[in-house]
Amino acid sequence: REKPFTDELNKHWIKLFSKTCTGDLCPMQAVIGGIAAQEAMKAVTGKFMPIKQFLYFDAIECLPENVYQASDEMTFAPKLPTKKSRYYSQEVVFGEDFQQKICKSKYFV
């Protein structure tokens, strides 16, 4: 069961957001871009009804499992990128060590 939000936890969320807000994840951009393009086409053509309700999309599974713990209790401390590279935006979100593991894996997709 997750702990209730406290001031310390809110500070942790703000710190986590400020460190990762410059990162980009291509799959998330693809989903948001696809939905936006579809809704724009609906609005322009008038054939179908655009979304009139609230659309909620998150990717909380991208964050570490213990993200709900205060920063002093967390075991996950991502190594932030030291230099700009091709994968800089992913390194900001996941950490440099995790990105190195992804680069070393040899999967054919």
Z-matrix of the N, CA and C atoms (Angstrom, degrees):
N
C 1 1.456
C 2 1.523 1 108.62
N 3 1.294 2 115.99 1 134.65
C 4 1.463 3 118.87 2 -177.16
C 5 1.521 4 111.82 3 -78.87
N 6 1.306 5 114.76 4 151.71
C 7 1.460 6 121.25 5 -178.02
C 8 1.527 7 110.07 6 -78.56
N 9 1.321 8 117.38 7 150.95
C 10 1.469 9 119.21 8 176.43
C 11 1.523 10 110.20 9 -66.86
N 12 1.323 11 115.33 10 153.05
C 13 1.459 12 120.18 11 179.78
C 14 1.526 13 110.60 12 -67.77
N 15 1.307 14 115.30 13 135.10
C 16 1.457 15 122.18 14 176.90
C 17 1.521 16 107.98 15 -124.18
N 18 1.321 17 116.27 16 173.12
C 19 1.461 18 119.53 17 177.86
C 20 1.520 19 111.11 18 -61.18
N 21 1.326 20 116.30 19 -39.16
C 22 1.469 21 120.10 20 179.43
C 23 1.526 22 110.64 21 -64.36
N 24 1.321 23 116.56 22 -40.45
C 25 1.458 24 120.47 23 179.01
C 26 1.521 25 110.75 24 -68.50
N 27 1.327 26 117.61 25 -38.27
C 28 1.459 27 120.24 26 176.78
C 29 1.521 28 110.90 27 -63.31
N 30 1.330 29 117.69 28 -39.51
C 31 1.466 30 120.83 29 175.82
C 32 1.520 31 110.02 30 -62.43
N 33 1.328 32 115.44 31 -38.30
C 34 1.462 33 120.17 32 178.25
C 35 1.531 34 110.53 33 -62.58
N 36 1.342 35 117.24 34 -45.15
C 37 1.469 36 120.86 35 179.51
C 38 1.522 37 111.06 36 -62.40
N 39 1.322 38 117.35 37 -41.44
C 40 1.464 39 121.06 38 179.52
C 41 1.523 40 109.99 39 -64.48
N 42 1.324 41 116.87 40 -42.10
C 43 1.465 42 120.65 41 179.06
C 44 1.533 43 110.69 42 -65.16
N 45 1.334 44 116.97 43 -43.05
C 46 1.464 45 121.02 44 178.87
C 47 1.526 46 110.90 45 -63.41
N 48 1.333 47 116.85 46 -43.09
C 49 1.463 48 120.66 47 178.96
C 50 1.519 49 111.02 48 -64.12
N 51 1.327 50 117.20 49 -43.03
C 52 1.463 51 119.63 50 -177.63
C 53 1.525 52 111.82 51 -66.49
N 54 1.322 53 117.61 52 -29.60
C 55 1.465 54 120.10 53 178.71
C 56 1.523 55 112.46 54 -78.17
N 57 1.329 56 117.50 55 -30.54
C 58 1.463 57 120.09 56 -173.41
C 59 1.519 58 114.41 57 -107.29
N 60 1.324 59 119.26 58 -1.44
C 61 1.469 60 119.90 59 -174.50
C 62 1.529 61 113.04 60 -69.44
N 63 1.325 62 118.56 61 -19.51
C 64 1.463 63 119.79 62 178.18
C 65 1.520 64 111.93 63 -86.29
N 66 1.313 65 117.48 64 -6.26
C 67 1.457 66 120.71 65 179.88
C 68 1.516 67 111.60 66 -80.65
N 69 1.317 68 115.46 67 151.85
C 70 1.463 69 121.89 68 178.18
C 71 1.520 70 108.64 69 -127.24
N 72 1.311 71 115.67 70 143.30
C 73 1.451 72 121.19 71 174.53
C 74 1.520 73 107.80 72 -122.25
N 75 1.311 74 116.82 73 118.11
C 76 1.466 75 121.49 74 -174.82
C 77 1.527 76 113.77 75 -57.80
N 78 1.338 77 120.34 76 -41.43
C 79 1.466 78 118.23 77 178.11
C 80 1.526 79 113.03 78 -61.12
N 81 1.324 80 117.49 79 -37.94
C 82 1.469 81 119.83 80 177.96
C 83 1.522 82 110.51 81 -66.95
N 84 1.321 83 116.80 82 -40.34
C 85 1.457 84 120.27 83 178.56
C 86 1.521 85 110.62 84 -63.93
N 87 1.335 86 117.16 85 -36.76
C 88 1.457 87 120.85 86 179.24
C 89 1.527 88 111.23 87 -65.37
N 90 1.324 89 116.84 88 -42.90
C 91 1.469 90 120.60 89 179.47
C 92 1.527 91 110.57 90 -64.01
N 93 1.316 92 116.60 91 -49.89
C 94 1.465 93 120.39 92 -178.00
C 95 1.526 94 110.80 93 -64.87
N 96 1.329 95 117.41 94 -41.52
C 97 1.462 96 120.98 95 178.65
C 98 1.515 97 112.47 96 -64.89
N 99 1.332 98 116.76 97 -40.27
C 100 1.462 99 120.63 98 178.42
C 101 1.517 100 112.20 99 -64.70
N 102 1.319 101 116.56 100 -43.35
C 103 1.467 102 120.47 101 178.19
C 104 1.520 103 110.53 102 -64.96
N 105 1.329 104 117.20 103 -43.20
C 106 1.466 105 120.70 104 -179.91
C 107 1.524 106 111.15 105 -63.74
N 108 1.330 107 117.29 106 -42.15
C 109 1.466 108 120.41 107 179.21
C 110 1.523 109 111.29 108 -64.97
N 111 1.323 110 116.81 109 -42.26
C 112 1.465 111 120.50 110 178.87
C 113 1.526 112 111.17 111 -63.08
N 114 1.321 113 116.53 112 -43.04
C 115 1.461 114 120.07 113 179.67
C 116 1.528 115 111.14 114 -67.55
N 117 1.322 116 117.73 115 -35.63
C 118 1.466 117 120.54 116 176.88
C 119 1.524 118 110.54 117 -64.83
N 120 1.326 119 116.90 118 -41.98
C 121 1.472 120 120.30 119 178.30
C 122 1.529 121 110.89 120 -64.41
N 123 1.311 122 117.44 121 -39.80
C 124 1.464 123 120.48 122 177.05
C 125 1.519 124 110.61 123 -62.58
N 126 1.319 125 116.98 124 -42.62
C 127 1.465 126 120.82 125 -177.73
C 128 1.522 127 111.46 126 -68.26
N 129 1.324 128 117.62 127 -39.25
C 130 1.466 129 121.51 128 -177.27
C 131 1.524 130 111.18 129 -73.33
N 132 1.331 131 117.68 130 -45.47
C 133 1.460 132 120.19 131 -176.22
C 134 1.517 133 112.76 132 -79.68
N 135 1.315 134 117.55 133 -28.42
C 136 1.458 135 120.62 134 -179.22
C 137 1.516 136 113.28 135 73.39
N 138 1.330 137 118.21 136 11.21
C 139 1.461 138 120.80 137 -178.07
C 140 1.523 139 112.79 138 -77.44
N 141 1.296 140 116.48 139 -40.83
C 142 1.455 141 120.51 140 -177.66
C 143 1.514 142 109.40 141 -121.94
N 144 1.317 143 116.08 142 163.70
C 145 1.457 144 120.21 143 -177.87
C 146 1.534 145 110.21 144 -86.57
N 147 1.336 146 118.33 145 126.26
C 148 1.467 147 120.59 146 176.24
C 149 1.530 148 111.33 147 -65.70
N 150 1.293 149 116.19 148 164.86
C 151 1.465 150 121.62 149 178.06
C 152 1.523 151 108.46 150 -62.93
N 153 1.323 152 116.44 151 121.46
C 154 1.464 153 120.43 152 178.43
C 155 1.519 154 111.08 153 -107.11
N 156 1.308 155 115.36 154 -3.04
C 157 1.447 156 119.61 155 179.18
C 158 1.518 157 109.19 156 -103.15
N 159 1.295 158 115.80 157 -179.78
C 160 1.456 159 121.96 158 179.31
C 161 1.519 160 108.94 159 -82.66
N 162 1.316 161 117.51 160 129.58
C 163 1.457 162 122.05 161 176.92
C 164 1.520 163 108.44 162 -104.64
N 165 1.310 164 116.70 163 120.31
C 166 1.465 165 121.68 164 -178.93
C 167 1.520 166 109.21 165 -109.14
N 168 1.305 167 116.21 166 123.24
C 169 1.461 168 121.90 167 178.17
C 170 1.518 169 108.06 168 -133.40
N 171 1.314 170 117.23 169 126.47
C 172 1.461 171 120.02 170 175.26
C 173 1.523 172 109.16 171 -140.34
N 174 1.292 173 114.83 172 169.14
C 175 1.461 174 121.51 173 177.42
C 176 1.523 175 108.12 174 -138.19
N 177 1.313 176 115.39 175 54.66
C 178 1.462 177 120.95 176 -177.31
C 179 1.524 178 111.04 177 -62.48
N 180 1.335 179 116.71 178 -23.53
C 181 1.460 180 119.47 179 179.54
C 182 1.530 181 112.36 180 -68.57
N 183 1.314 182 118.00 181 -13.37
C 184 1.471 183 121.44 182 175.78
C 185 1.519 184 111.97 183 -75.49
N 186 1.306 185 117.03 184 -21.92
C 187 1.463 186 120.83 185 -179.06
C 188 1.522 187 109.76 186 -84.38
N 189 1.324 188 118.38 187 159.55
C 190 1.467 189 120.44 188 -179.77
C 191 1.528 190 111.71 189 -62.98
N 192 1.333 191 115.90 190 156.86
C 193 1.466 192 120.94 191 -176.59
C 194 1.518 193 112.79 192 -62.09
N 195 1.315 194 117.76 193 -33.42
C 196 1.459 195 120.31 194 -176.28
C 197 1.525 196 111.55 195 -97.31
N 198 1.310 197 117.25 196 34.26
C 199 1.461 198 121.25 197 -177.14
C 200 1.530 199 111.83 198 -70.31
N 201 1.329 200 117.61 199 -19.54
C 202 1.461 201 120.47 200 -179.68
C 203 1.525 202 112.84 201 -82.45
N 204 1.314 203 117.24 202 -4.41
C 205 1.459 204 120.23 203 178.77
C 206 1.521 205 109.68 204 -87.22
N 207 1.299 206 116.12 205 155.05
C 208 1.464 207 120.21 206 176.67
C 209 1.522 208 109.31 207 -65.35
N 210 1.323 209 116.60 208 156.94
C 211 1.462 210 120.88 209 -172.52
C 212 1.525 211 113.24 210 -61.22
N 213 1.325 212 118.47 211 -28.98
C 214 1.461 213 119.06 212 179.27
C 215 1.527 214 111.95 213 -75.33
N 216 1.343 215 117.88 214 -17.92
C 217 1.458 216 121.93 215 179.07
C 218 1.521 217 112.43 216 -94.71
N 219 1.312 218 117.69 217 -13.17
C 220 1.459 219 120.82 218 -174.12
C 221 1.522 220 111.57 219 -71.29
N 222 1.335 221 114.78 220 141.31
C 223 1.454 222 119.96 221 174.66
C 224 1.522 223 110.47 222 -97.34
N 225 1.313 224 117.19 223 -18.34
C 226 1.462 225 122.13 224 -179.42
C 227 1.520 226 109.19 225 -88.58
N 228 1.300 227 116.04 226 119.18
C 229 1.462 228 121.14 227 175.87
C 230 1.520 229 107.32 228 -133.04
N 231 1.334 230 118.39 229 93.52
C 232 1.455 231 119.67 230 -175.69
C 233 1.521 232 111.47 231 -64.57
N 234 1.313 233 114.12 232 139.78
C 235 1.460 234 119.66 233 176.65
C 236 1.524 235 106.77 234 -81.03
N 237 1.311 236 116.46 235 112.92
C 238 1.457 237 120.37 236 -177.46
C 239 1.517 238 110.38 237 -71.76
N 240 1.336 239 117.23 238 149.51
C 241 1.460 240 120.38 239 -176.77
C 242 1.523 241 112.20 240 -61.60
N 243 1.322 242 114.60 241 139.40
C 244 1.460 243 120.18 242 179.93
C 245 1.519 244 112.01 243 -93.68
N 246 1.328 245 116.97 244 -23.44
C 247 1.461 246 120.41 245 179.43
C 248 1.520 247 108.79 246 -142.05
N 249 1.318 248 116.02 247 157.07
C 250 1.461 249 119.98 248 178.22
C 251 1.520 250 109.19 249 -75.45
N 252 1.298 251 116.20 250 131.68
C 253 1.452 252 121.78 251 177.19
C 254 1.522 253 108.00 252 -136.95
N 255 1.305 254 115.33 253 -176.78
C 256 1.459 255 120.74 254 178.97
C 257 1.533 256 110.89 255 -61.67
N 258 1.301 257 116.54 256 -32.31
C 259 1.458 258 122.10 257 -175.89
C 260 1.523 259 112.62 258 -102.96
N 261 1.304 260 117.43 259 22.27
C 262 1.465 261 121.91 260 -175.60
C 263 1.529 262 112.07 261 -55.53
N 264 1.338 263 117.12 262 -44.39
C 265 1.464 264 119.56 263 -175.79
C 266 1.524 265 111.90 264 -65.45
N 267 1.329 266 117.86 265 -33.71
C 268 1.459 267 120.37 266 175.84
C 269 1.524 268 110.87 267 -75.28
N 270 1.328 269 117.04 268 -35.26
C 271 1.460 270 120.69 269 179.14
C 272 1.524 271 111.22 270 -64.64
N 273 1.317 272 117.04 271 -32.23
C 274 1.464 273 120.60 272 178.61
C 275 1.525 274 110.19 273 -64.61
N 276 1.324 275 117.16 274 -39.38
C 277 1.463 276 121.18 275 -177.27
C 278 1.528 277 111.52 276 -80.32
N 279 1.323 278 117.27 277 -49.59
C 280 1.463 279 121.27 278 -171.96
C 281 1.519 280 114.45 279 -96.65
N 282 1.314 281 118.02 280 -19.69
C 283 1.461 282 121.24 281 -176.24
C 284 1.520 283 111.12 282 99.80
N 285 1.310 284 115.25 283 153.24
C 286 1.468 285 121.11 284 -175.36
C 287 1.526 286 111.95 285 -67.90
N 288 1.331 287 117.31 286 -36.94
C 289 1.466 288 120.35 287 -179.20
C 290 1.523 289 111.52 288 -63.77
N 291 1.325 290 117.13 289 -44.36
C 292 1.458 291 120.87 290 -179.90
C 293 1.528 292 110.96 291 -65.34
N 294 1.326 293 117.20 292 -39.11
C 295 1.457 294 120.57 293 178.52
C 296 1.527 295 110.64 294 -64.90
N 297 1.324 296 117.76 295 -35.88
C 298 1.468 297 120.93 296 176.44
C 299 1.529 298 110.29 297 -62.97
N 300 1.332 299 117.22 298 -39.84
C 301 1.466 300 120.52 299 177.75
C 302 1.521 301 110.58 300 -63.94
N 303 1.326 302 117.26 301 -40.15
C 304 1.462 303 120.89 302 178.57
C 305 1.523 304 110.12 303 -64.07
N 306 1.325 305 117.28 304 -43.72
C 307 1.469 306 121.26 305 -179.05
C 308 1.521 307 112.08 306 -65.79
N 309 1.325 308 117.46 307 -33.39
C 310 1.465 309 120.59 308 -178.69
C 311 1.524 310 112.61 309 -78.10
N 312 1.325 311 117.55 310 -21.26
C 313 1.462 312 119.56 311 179.56
C 314 1.525 313 108.84 312 -73.08
N 315 1.321 314 115.95 313 141.78
C 316 1.467 315 121.55 314 -175.49
C 317 1.534 316 109.52 315 -116.58
N 318 1.317 317 115.46 316 74.28
C 319 1.455 318 119.94 317 178.67
C 320 1.512 319 109.80 318 -101.21
N 321 1.314 320 116.42 319 138.25
C 322 1.457 321 121.61 320 175.01
C 323 1.516 322 107.49 321 -99.05
N 324 1.307 323 115.87 322 115.62
C 325 1.464 324 120.04 323 -178.08
C 326 1.506 325 108.76 324 -112.22
